[in-house]
């Protein structure tokens, strides 16, 4: 009896001594679905509202937002088809406005970031190849041709400042919309980029996330993908989240993008403890209105306007963060298995 009492008294201490990854309980799917259903209406309404204030394509609203809504719809969540179609048409209209620039391989302001996110939005909406997508993909193929990667033409961290983000977007775009006549050139360039990706130096979470995603798109080996994912998992903080920078606190943008890519590449099961800890962080940081708030660290370059998303001057990064966070929750509510190593 005395031994049993001693064990009971010692149990909390023993549990506390265990690594957090071994103590976390799996989050109830109902809680995850509830969080997704609170977020989706806001993402849809903001997607609809944004074009009323800006004619140009938006990476943070329409790029990430379109990807998230299409993913949610594919997993059975209620997303109006009209929301997706409206965004597809707005994206195509924006590209057509400068179609001659793309045909002349000059592109639009925003470079590969803008072009790549635009094609990601179109791909998410199921848009087939046409003269517009072929012109944009041909521009991407010719851009930074002397290098092994694609440069970012912006400096608006985290989402528009990393060469790894642009490199992923470029590879994804070329695979989805590259011209058949350029197939051999595309294959060679992606292979050259894959070799660079495996040796490239990383500075922050955005780099790590999009390095992994780009490696996956480029056909890297299981061993290479596993190492990339393991390096990301090592950066998880005690609260379950990830930070944009090594010296920063965890935030929904970094955490949502990490979890989304770990799940989509098959490098982590959504049932694993590390993933569940990240999901708990997202659930705890979701706002009452369904959004996630992230403080911007980019310098504004255009006049301020309300886009229909909360958080004032932080609305653009918060919209992107809410997209990635929602994507991660969508994937967690429809469990995936880890890819065999």
PyMOL commands that set and color helices and strands:
alter all, ss='L'
color gray80, all
select helices_A, chain A and resi 2-17+20-23+29-50+59-74+81-97+99-103+111-124+131-142+163-177+180-199+205-217+222-233+252-264+273-285+312-333
alter helices_A, ss='H'
color red, helices_A
deselect
rebuild
show_as cartoon
